[in-house]
Amino acid sequence: MPTLRSATASQSPAASPSPTASTTLRSAKRRVTSPRRSAGSPDESQLSSPHKSPLAGAGTGTIGTPNLLSASPRSSRKRLYGDLVAAEKPKWNPRDPSQMQAVKEALHVATVPSSGLVCRDDEQSRVLEFCKACVEQELAGSLYVCGCPGTGKTLSINKVKESLARWADDMGMETPDALSINCTGLANAHEIFSKILAKLQTRKKATGKMSPLQQLQTMFSHKESAPRRMLLVIVDEMDYLITRDRAVLHDLFMLTTYQFSRCILIGIANAIDLADRFLPKLESLNCKPLVVTFRAYSKDQISDIIKHRLKVLEYDVFEPMALEFCARKVAAASGDMRKALGACRSAVEVFEARLQESSDQEFRVVTFDHMDIALSKAFKSAVLDSILCLPQHQQMVLCALANTFHHCKKKATTLGELNKSYIEICRSTQVPAVGMLEFSNMCMVLSDQGFMKLGQSKEDKLRRVILQIDISDINFAFKDNRFFQKCLQQTKF
């Protein structure tokens, strides 16, 4: 039977070895048996197999010809030099006053980055979506933003306010009015209602004998007197309303429950436990706010924010290890971004002082040692700093407390006994003592700051006093002050 050409062409290669295979075996034998040639010439496999050579040009016409061989040496050197020039930053000249001032401004807490905020996208998105829903539906609402100090609450809410105005313009909707109130600037807690009323009544003054709160309640109860435009009310430092008058806080959130209210209330405070203390009451009043919590910054977030602020500069200011050390230290302590920025500014000042002291030595950047000195200053005991910042008479009251508990070995005393110890200190130091009423007020201030705890009694002199800090902290705070050392040496009256 004649053999077909197609059958002959499709025979298995294993049946009849190809010339290429035999040539490959012979060349392999030559490579093994000829060490002189293999040592003096390149391996053929490196030029024939693109998988074994990192210089082989993938996708080129000739296999085994590297890309570098296809380009001229001059163009390769030019391209390499251009990459190095593009990656290199100009060096910082710390002796230039303008550059030093630019660094300090970039690290200042009051400086708002022009390129936007980082690390708070999720929180800003939640608040912005809440405000958008209120504007679209023309409904009032309340939101409570809480978190530790220095976590970007106020800065984020101000960014949301700007984003909400841009969104309303893009959507062709009426831009909501905005009112920002810082409660620390209020003469009294009820003044907050006067500010809201003044924002709503821009044309005519309020008449009648009703209080500002009553006028707002009447305004939001009738369609004829209700405002047409939405009002975004941002109440910062709401802790002030919590400590002074809880009824004001409840009435403020209640304004968002009226039928014709147009208020979008955003409260900002450091009190994280407000939800536990006040939300049950607000929920019973049908005005429970949405809660958005700002967690403390992590070390990666602190590092990213500092680098983000330094992007406006064209030069490197810190060693990477110095920034890493700062971020880890602050994150482990409190996660307060203001503390981190303060430490960086302090490190720059330490660097500047060293630069002025040693004119011969050239410093390039802020090093780990500079940051270590700055952080040791920043993380001194908060109790010691608070004691040293008190007025003189309040410091003398603490000395009287230390003397009382040191001599009698008790854990508590009365306000009357403490007053006697205070008067004895004033006599020995020839400082005029304050009256009992003012003394009682000073003790209340010290109680609010956490130095002592005051009990309740019908008579002030019988109120129970408990020291909330260690006596050693008081002694250590005044160890270098001769006046207060004399106050601490007084015997019990």
C-alpha positions in Angstrom: 0.0 0.0 0.0 1.6 3.3 -1.0 2.5 5.7 1.8 0.7 9.1 1.7 2.8 12.3 1.9 0.7 13.7 4.7 1.2 10.6 6.8 4.9 10.8 6.4 4.9 14.4 7.4 3.0 13.8 10.6 5.2 11.1 12.0 6.3 11.4 15.6 9.6 13.1 16.2 10.4 10.4 18.7 10.5 7.8 15.9 13.1 9.7 13.9 15.3 12.3 15.6 15.6 15.6 13.9 18.9 17.1 12.8 18.4 20.0 15.1 18.2 17.7 18.1 21.3 15.8 17.2 23.1 19.1 16.6 22.0 20.3 20.1 23.4 17.1 21.7 26.7 17.4 19.9 27.0 21.1 21.0 26.2 20.1 24.5 29.0 17.5 24.5 31.4 20.1 23.1 30.5 22.5 26.0 31.0 19.7 28.6 34.3 18.4 27.1 35.9 21.8 26.2 36.4 23.8 29.4 38.8 26.1 27.7 36.2 27.4 25.3 33.5 27.6 28.0 35.8 29.7 30.2 36.8 32.1 27.4 33.6 32.6 25.6 30.0 33.4 26.7 27.5 30.6 27.2 25.5 30.0 24.0 22.4 29.3 26.0 22.5 32.8 27.4 22.3 34.2 23.9 19.7 31.8 22.5 17.2 31.7 25.4 15.3 34.8 26.4 14.1 33.2 29.6 17.6 32.8 30.9 18.9 36.3 30.1 17.5 39.4 31.8 19.0 41.5 28.9 17.2 39.7 26.2 14.8 41.9 24.2 11.2 40.6 24.5 9.2 41.4 21.4 12.1 42.3 19.2 12.8 40.7 15.9 16.1 39.0 16.8 16.1 36.7 19.8 19.1 37.1 22.1 19.9 40.7 21.2 19.5 42.9 24.3 17.7 46.2 24.2 20.9 48.0 25.4 22.7 46.8 22.4 20.1 48.2 20.1 20.6 51.7 21.5 23.7 53.9 21.3 25.8 54.2 24.4 25.4 58.0 24.3 21.6 57.8 24.4 21.7 55.3 27.3 24.0 57.5 29.4 21.8 60.5 28.7 18.6 58.7 29.7 20.3 57.4 33.0 21.6 60.9 33.9 18.1 62.5 33.3 16.5 60.0 35.7 19.0 60.8 38.4 18.5 64.5 38.0 14.7 64.2 38.1 14.8 62.1 41.4 17.1 64.4 43.3 15.5 67.2 45.4 17.2 70.5 46.0 18.9 70.6 49.3 17.6 72.6 52.2 19.5 75.6 53.3 18.6 75.9 57.0 20.6 79.2 57.3 18.2 80.9 55.0 15.5 82.6 57.2 12.8 82.4 54.5 13.2 78.6 54.1 13.3 78.1 57.9 10.1 80.2 58.2 8.4 78.1 55.5 9.2 74.9 57.3 7.7 76.3 60.6 4.6 77.5 58.8 4.0 74.1 57.1 4.1 72.4 60.5 1.9 74.9 62.3 -1.4 73.7 63.7 -3.3 76.6 62.3 -2.0 76.0 58.8 -4.7 74.3 56.6 -3.1 72.2 53.8 -4.1 73.6 50.5 -4.0 70.2 48.9 -6.8 68.9 51.2 -7.0 66.6 54.2 -5.8 63.0 54.4 -6.7 60.0 56.5 -10.3 61.2 57.3 -12.0 60.4 54.0 -14.5 57.9 55.5 -15.6 60.2 58.3 -16.0 63.2 55.9 -18.0 61.0 53.5 -20.4 60.0 56.2 -21.0 63.6 57.4 -21.3 64.9 53.8 -23.8 62.2 52.8 -25.9 63.0 55.9 -25.9 66.7 55.0 -26.8 66.0 51.3 -29.8 63.9 52.4 -31.1 66.7 54.6 -30.7 69.3 51.9 -32.3 67.2 49.2 -35.3 66.3 51.4 -35.5 69.7 53.0 -35.6 68.0 56.4 -33.8 69.0 59.7 -31.3 66.6 61.3 -28.7 66.4 64.0 -25.3 64.8 64.0 -22.7 64.4 66.8 -19.0 64.3 66.1 -16.8 63.0 68.9 -13.2 62.0 69.3 -10.1 62.7 71.3 -8.3 66.1 70.9 -6.2 66.5 67.8 -8.0 64.0 65.6 -9.1 66.4 62.9 -12.8 66.9 63.8 -13.1 70.7 63.3 -10.9 70.7 60.2 -12.9 67.8 58.6 -16.3 69.4 59.4 -15.1 72.7 57.8 -14.1 70.8 54.7 -17.5 69.2 54.6 -19.1 72.6 54.8 -17.1 73.7 51.7 -17.9 70.5 49.9 -21.6 70.8 50.6 -21.7 74.4 49.2 -19.9 73.2 46.0 -22.3 70.2 45.7 -25.4 72.4 46.0 -24.1 74.8 43.3 -23.3 71.9 40.9 -26.8 70.4 41.5 -28.4 73.8 40.9 -29.9 73.8 44.4 -30.1 76.7 46.9 -26.9 76.8 48.9 -27.5 76.3 52.6 -26.6 79.1 55.0 -23.8 78.2 57.4 -23.2 79.3 61.0 -20.2 78.2 63.0 -20.3 78.7 66.8 -17.4 78.0 69.2 -18.9 77.5 72.7 -15.8 78.7 74.5 -16.6 82.2 73.3 -20.1 82.3 74.7 -20.8 84.5 77.7 -23.3 81.9 78.9 -24.8 78.7 77.4 -28.1 80.3 76.5 -26.4 82.8 74.2 -26.1 80.0 71.5 -29.9 80.5 70.8 -29.4 84.2 70.3 -26.7 83.5 67.7 -28.9 81.1 65.8 -31.9 83.5 65.9 -29.7 86.4 64.7 -28.6 84.3 61.7 -32.2 83.5 60.8 -33.7 87.0 61.4 -31.5 89.1 59.2 -34.1 91.7 58.3 -36.1 92.5 61.4 -35.3 92.4 65.0 -37.1 90.1 67.4 -39.9 91.7 69.3 -41.9 90.6 72.3 -40.8 89.3 75.7 -40.1 85.7 74.5 -36.6 84.4 75.0 -34.5 83.5 71.9 -35.2 79.8 72.4 -38.9 80.4 72.6 -38.8 82.5 69.4 -36.9 79.7 67.6 -39.5 77.2 68.8 -42.3 79.3 67.6 -40.6 80.0 64.2 -40.1 76.3 63.5 -43.7 75.4 64.6 -45.5 77.5 61.9 -45.0 77.3 58.1 -45.5 81.0 57.6 -42.6 82.0 59.9 -40.3 79.1 59.1 -37.2 79.9 57.1 -37.1 79.0 53.5 -33.4 78.1 53.2 -31.6 75.3 55.1 -29.2 76.4 57.8 -26.1 74.4 58.7 -25.2 75.0 62.3 -21.8 73.8 63.4 -21.4 73.9 67.2 -17.7 73.4 68.2 -16.5 72.6 71.7 -19.9 71.4 72.7 -18.3 70.1 76.0 -19.0 73.6 77.3 -22.7 73.1 77.0 -22.5 69.7 78.6 -20.7 70.9 81.7 -22.5 74.1 82.3 -26.2 73.4 81.5 -27.5 70.1 80.2 -30.9 71.6 79.5 -29.4 73.8 76.9 -27.9 70.8 75.1 -31.3 69.0 75.1 -33.1 72.2 73.8 -30.5 72.6 71.1 -31.0 69.1 69.7 -34.8 69.5 70.1 -34.8 72.3 67.6 -34.3 69.8 64.8 -37.5 67.9 65.7 -40.0 70.7 64.9 -42.1 70.2 61.8 -40.9 73.2 59.9 -37.3 73.3 61.2 -34.6 73.8 58.6 -31.6 73.3 60.9 -28.8 70.8 60.2 -27.1 70.6 63.5 -23.5 69.3 63.8 -22.1 69.2 67.3 -18.4 68.7 67.9 -16.9 67.7 71.2 -14.1 65.7 72.8 -16.5 63.8 75.2 -16.6 60.3 73.7 -19.0 59.1 76.5 -21.7 61.7 75.6 -23.5 58.9 73.8 -23.7 56.9 77.0 -24.6 59.9 79.2 -27.0 61.9 77.1 -28.3 59.8 74.2 -30.9 57.9 76.2 -32.3 61.2 77.3 -32.2 62.6 73.7 -33.7 59.4 72.4 -36.6 59.7 74.8 -37.1 63.3 73.4 -37.1 61.9 69.9 -34.0 63.9 68.9 -31.3 61.2 69.0 -28.4 62.4 66.7 -26.3 60.3 64.4 -22.9 59.7 66.0 -19.6 59.8 64.0 -16.5 58.9 66.0 -13.0 60.1 65.1 -10.5 57.6 66.3 -7.0 58.5 67.4 -4.5 58.6 64.6 -2.2 55.6 64.1 1.5 55.9 63.5 1.1 55.4 59.7 -1.6 58.1 59.6 0.5 60.5 61.6 3.5 59.9 59.3 1.4 60.4 56.2 -0.1 63.7 57.4 3.3 65.1 58.3 4.7 64.1 54.9 1.6 65.5 53.2 2.2 68.9 54.9 5.9 68.9 53.9 5.0 68.3 50.2 4.7 72.0 49.7 8.4 72.3 50.4 10.9 71.5 47.6 13.5 70.0 49.9 13.9 67.3 52.6 13.7 68.6 56.2 13.7 65.5 58.4 15.5 62.2 58.4 13.0 59.4 57.7 14.0 57.8 61.0 13.2 61.0 62.9 9.7 61.2 61.4 9.1 57.5 62.1 10.2 58.0 65.7 7.8 60.9 66.2 4.9 59.1 64.6 5.4 56.0 66.8 5.8 58.0 70.0 2.7 60.2 69.5 0.5 57.3 68.3 1.5 55.2 71.4 0.8 58.1 73.8 -2.4 59.8 72.5 -2.7 59.8 68.7 -3.0 63.6 68.9 -1.9 65.2 65.6 -1.4 68.6 67.2 1.1 67.0 69.6 3.0 65.5 66.6 3.1 68.8 64.8 4.2 70.6 67.9 7.0 68.0 68.4 8.2 68.5 64.8 8.2 72.2 65.2 10.1 71.9 68.4 12.7 69.6 66.7 13.2 72.2 64.0 13.8 74.8 66.8 16.3 72.5 68.5 18.0 72.0 65.1 18.1 75.8 64.6 19.6 76.4 68.0 22.3 73.8 67.4 23.0 75.4 64.1 23.5 78.8 65.6 25.7 77.5 68.4 28.2 75.6 66.1 28.9 77.7 63.0 31.7 75.3 61.9 29.6 72.2 61.7 27.2 72.0 58.8 23.8 70.4 59.5 21.7 69.2 56.6 18.4 67.9 58.1 16.7 67.4 61.4 18.0 64.2 62.8 16.8 61.5 65.2 18.7 63.2 68.1 16.9 66.5 67.5 13.5 64.8 67.5 14.4 62.8 70.7 15.0 66.1 72.5 11.8 67.6 71.2 9.7 64.6 72.2 11.2 64.5 75.7 10.0 68.0 76.2 6.6 67.4 74.7 5.8 64.4 76.8 6.6 65.7 80.2 4.0 64.8 82.8 0.7 66.6 82.0 -0.1 66.9 85.7 3.2 68.8 86.3 2.5 71.1 83.5 -1.0 71.7 84.7 0.2 72.5 88.2 2.8 75.0 87.0 0.2 76.8 84.9 -2.2 77.4 87.8 -2.6 80.8 89.4 -0.6 81.4 92.6 -3.4 81.0 95.1 -4.6 77.7 93.5 -1.0 76.4 93.7 -1.0 77.4 97.4 -4.3 75.4 97.9 -2.5 72.4 96.4 0.4 72.9 98.8 -2.2 73.1 101.7 -3.6 69.8 100.4 -0.2 68.2 100.3 0.6 69.4 103.9 -2.8 68.2 105.2 -2.5 64.7 103.8 1.2 64.4 104.5 0.8 65.1 108.2 -2.5 63.4 109.0 -2.0 60.4 106.8 -5.7 60.5 105.8 -7.2 60.1 102.4 -9.9 62.8 102.8 -10.5 66.0 104.7 -13.0 68.8 104.9 -13.1 72.1 103.1 -12.9 73.9 106.5 -9.7 72.1 107.5 -8.2 72.7 104.1 -9.0 76.4 104.5 -7.2 76.5 107.8 -4.1 75.0 106.3 -4.3 77.5 103.4 -4.6 80.5 105.8 -1.5 79.3 107.8 0.5 79.2 104.5 -0.6 82.7 103.6 0.4 84.0 107.1 3.8 82.4 106.9 4.5 83.7 103.4 2.9 87.1 104.1 0.4 86.7 101.2 -3.1 88.1 101.7 -5.6 85.2 101.9 -8.8 85.2 100.0 -12.2 84.9 101.6 -14.1 81.6 102.2 -16.4 82.1 99.2 -13.5 82.7 96.8 -11.6 79.8 98.4 -14.6 77.6 97.8 -14.7 78.7 94.1 -11.0 78.0 93.7 -11.5 74.5 95.1 -14.4 73.9 92.6 -12.0 75.0 89.8 -9.4 72.5 91.0 -12.1 69.9 91.2 -13.1 70.5 87.6 -9.5 70.1 86.5 -9.2 66.8 88.3 -6.8 67.8 91.1 -9.3 67.1 93.9 -12.8 65.8 94.4 -15.4 67.7 96.3 -18.4 66.1 98.0 -21.8 67.6 98.7 -22.9 69.2 101.9 -25.3 72.0 103.1 -22.3 73.9 104.5 -19.2 74.5 102.4 -16.9 74.0 105.4 -18.2 70.4 105.8 -17.8 69.4 102.1 -15.5 66.4 101.8 -12.2 66.9 99.9 -10.3 64.0 98.3 -6.9 64.5 96.6 -7.0 63.0 93.1 -3.2 63.3 92.3 -0.1 62.1 94.0 1.5 64.3 96.6 4.9 63.5 95.0 3.7 65.3 91.8 3.0 68.5 93.9 6.4 68.2 95.5 8.2 67.5 92.3 6.5 70.4 90.5 7.7 72.9 93.1 11.1 71.4 93.8 13.0 74.4 92.2 10.7 77.1 93.6 11.9 78.5 96.9 8.5 80.1 97.7 6.5 77.0 97.3 9.2 74.9 99.0 8.5 77.1 102.0 4.8 76.5 101.6 5.3 72.8 101.6 7.3 72.9 104.8 4.5 74.3 106.9 3.3 72.1 109.8 -0.4 71.3 110.2 -2.4 74.1 111.8 
